Amino acid sequence: MKILVLGYGNPGRADDALGPLLIEELERRRAALVGTAPAVRGGGAQAAHYAATSGATQTASPAVAPAVDLAWSYELAADHAYDLSRHDLTIFVDAARRQAQAVRLRSIRPSRSVTFSTHAMTPASVLALARELYRAKSEVHLLTIRGYRWGLREGLSPGAAANLAAAVKLVEGILAAGETLSD
């Protein structure tokens, strides 16, 4: 089964970096497993700050096998429809402002409307576009992680760092099972 974990958010806006930081942590764990340096595609100081302050370690994780595709972006775009179409299971990861749970995982259905303006793509619209253009049959879920600070600053709030650790454990469990979530 081909799996994609796609985080999105802005690393320069405090807890909005939760999606990209989850990907960075999974990459570190995969690198520890295979004995290579992590593929860092961004995050920079934000990722380093999280690693230094959250107790994040270079824990090797067989759940994050090389066959699992990891990626992050500042925002979702139409291009992600192609990425989604090439996978059996896609998990989008984003920060959330208004949710009671530290971490929430829910299934995504295609949106009835697809928009292409800046900041308007949602996981549901990316899925709709993937189905329309590529006849994608992907199972898609959205993992949201509760954040608390959103200003122009680097570094996670203490609550967001704890929530990120819980989200990493959840995603590792899903990846270790290696099967769709609807089974």
Phi, psi and omega per residue, in radians:
M1 nan 2.360 3.106
K2 -1.643 2.216 -3.072
I3 -2.148 2.391 3.049
L4 -2.119 2.280 2.978
V5 -2.007 2.037 -3.036
L6 -2.129 1.867 3.093
G7 -1.600 2.596 3.062
Y8 -2.515 2.613 -3.112
G9 2.680 3.061 -3.066
N10 -1.854 1.944 -3.137
P11 -1.089 -0.269 3.132
G12 -1.627 0.129 -3.107
R13 -2.149 0.950 3.038
A14 0.898 -2.077 -3.016
D15 -1.232 -0.182 3.046
D16 -1.124 -0.233 3.134
A17 -1.389 0.024 -3.042
L18 -1.006 -0.748 3.127
G19 -1.065 -0.963 3.089
P20 -1.043 -0.654 -3.127
L21 -1.198 -0.562 3.055
L22 -1.090 -0.749 3.115
I23 -1.107 -0.772 3.127
E24 -1.032 -0.729 3.141
E25 -1.163 -0.731 3.095
L26 -1.107 -0.652 3.088
E27 -1.132 -0.700 3.090
R28 -1.078 -0.740 -3.127
R29 -1.178 -0.666 3.089
R30 -1.147 -0.754 3.140
A31 -1.070 -0.686 3.103
A32 -1.123 -0.587 3.136
L33 -1.201 -0.767 -3.062
V34 -1.676 -0.048 3.055
G35 1.322 0.588 3.098
T36 -2.186 3.002 3.055
A37 -1.329 2.521 3.125
P38 -1.136 2.575 3.070
A39 -1.416 1.745 -3.102
V40 -1.623 2.078 -3.134
R41 -1.932 0.263 -3.101
G42 2.623 -2.935 3.121
G43 1.589 -0.743 3.043
G44 0.726 -2.081 -3.074
A45 -1.099 -0.600 3.141
Q46 -1.093 -0.818 3.130
A47 -1.114 -0.728 3.134
A48 -1.130 -0.707 3.123
H49 -1.111 -0.767 3.112
Y50 -1.052 -0.834 -3.111
A51 -1.063 -0.649 -3.095
A52 -1.346 -0.516 -3.007
T53 -1.870 -0.220 -3.014
S54 -1.770 -0.083 -3.047
G55 1.435 0.184 3.106
A56 -1.074 2.441 -3.112
T57 -2.205 3.001 3.078
Q58 -1.496 0.807 -3.124
T59 -1.124 2.192 3.084
A60 -1.275 2.382 -3.112
S61 -2.315 1.899 3.099
P62 -1.131 -0.309 3.124
A63 -1.143 -0.510 -3.100
V64 -1.690 1.098 -3.117
A65 -1.144 2.743 3.110
P66 -1.005 -0.389 -3.141
A67 -1.287 -0.265 3.101
V68 -1.464 2.193 3.120
D69 -1.528 2.273 3.134
L70 -2.094 2.328 3.129
A71 -2.692 2.727 3.013
W72 -2.492 2.754 -3.093
S73 -2.582 2.756 3.074
Y74 -1.161 -0.628 3.134
E75 -2.676 2.855 3.117
L76 -1.407 2.534 -3.114
A77 -2.442 2.936 3.139
A78 -1.006 -0.547 3.134
D79 -1.008 -0.518 -3.106
H80 -1.191 -0.302 3.087
A81 -1.085 -0.702 3.103
Y82 -1.132 -0.793 3.125
D83 -1.005 -0.805 -3.141
L84 -1.059 -0.691 -3.075
S85 -1.144 -0.345 -3.108
R86 -1.600 0.142 -3.079
H87 -2.277 2.604 3.086
D88 -1.386 -0.573 -3.113
L89 -2.377 2.233 3.059
T90 -2.171 2.328 3.053
I91 -2.079 1.951 3.020
F92 -1.430 2.515 -3.132
V93 -2.265 2.201 -3.105
D94 -2.506 2.771 3.024
A95 -1.401 2.632 3.121
A96 -2.238 2.400 3.104
R97 -1.531 -0.708 -2.976
R98 -2.129 1.408 2.985
Q99 -2.612 2.516 -3.092
A100 -1.295 -0.653 -3.081
Q101 -1.336 2.614 3.062
A102 -1.133 -0.703 -3.110
V103 -2.425 2.374 3.135
R104 -2.386 2.273 3.105
L105 -2.058 2.216 3.115
R106 -2.477 2.671 3.119
S107 -1.299 2.553 3.141
I108 -1.988 2.357 3.029
R109 -1.875 2.701 3.141
P110 -1.086 2.495 3.088
S111 -1.271 2.592 3.085
R112 -1.329 -0.378 3.108
S113 -2.180 2.456 3.124
V114 -2.020 2.172 3.119
T115 -2.037 2.733 -3.094
F116 -2.179 0.253 -3.135
S117 -1.461 2.826 -3.123
T118 -1.000 2.429 3.103
H119 1.135 0.257 -3.078
A120 -1.860 -0.217 -3.125
M121 -1.316 2.297 3.069
T122 -2.048 2.893 3.040
P123 -0.949 -0.655 -3.139
A124 -1.156 -0.652 3.123
S125 -1.317 -0.576 3.054
V126 -1.126 -0.740 3.103
L127 -1.096 -0.761 3.124
A128 -1.055 -0.755 3.128
L129 -1.143 -0.711 3.108
A130 -1.091 -0.683 3.112
R131 -1.214 -0.700 -3.118
E132 -1.202 -0.832 -3.045
L133 -1.459 -0.641 -2.977
Y134 -2.087 0.045 -3.091
R135 0.957 0.659 -3.097
A136 -1.100 2.445 3.105
K137 -1.983 0.303 -3.063
S138 -1.039 2.515 2.943
E139 -1.547 2.286 -3.026
V140 -2.249 2.377 3.112
H141 -2.325 2.713 3.061
L142 -2.066 2.151 3.053
L143 -1.815 2.053 3.081
T144 -1.914 2.462 -3.097
I145 -2.091 2.195 -3.088
R146 -1.149 2.221 3.050
G147 -2.028 2.932 -3.057
Y148 -2.284 -0.493 -3.123
R149 -2.066 2.439 -3.038
W150 -2.331 0.092 -3.091
G151 -1.297 3.086 3.098
L152 -1.326 1.627 3.130
R153 -2.868 2.746 3.069
E154 -1.781 2.677 -3.135
G155 1.772 2.383 3.138
L156 -1.466 2.655 2.974
S157 -1.209 2.728 3.137
P158 -0.991 -0.711 3.131
G159 -1.126 -0.713 3.129
A160 -1.158 -0.663 3.115
A161 -1.093 -0.726 3.098
A162 -1.140 -0.714 3.136
N163 -1.160 -0.627 3.096
L164 -1.101 -0.731 3.115
A165 -1.058 -0.713 3.108
A166 -1.154 -0.669 3.136
A167 -1.165 -0.687 3.106
V168 -1.058 -0.779 3.120
K169 -1.073 -0.725 3.126
L170 -1.097 -0.818 -3.122
V171 -1.139 -0.711 3.093
E172 -1.045 -0.681 3.093
G173 -1.107 -0.718 3.102
I174 -1.129 -0.801 -3.120
L175 -1.166 -0.632 3.111
A176 -1.123 -0.601 3.118
A177 -1.201 -0.558 3.060
G178 1.100 0.480 -3.135
E179 -2.420 2.941 3.141
T180 -1.170 2.761 -3.096
L181 -1.468 -0.239 -3.121
S182 -1.556 -0.081 -3.129
D183 -1.156 nan nan
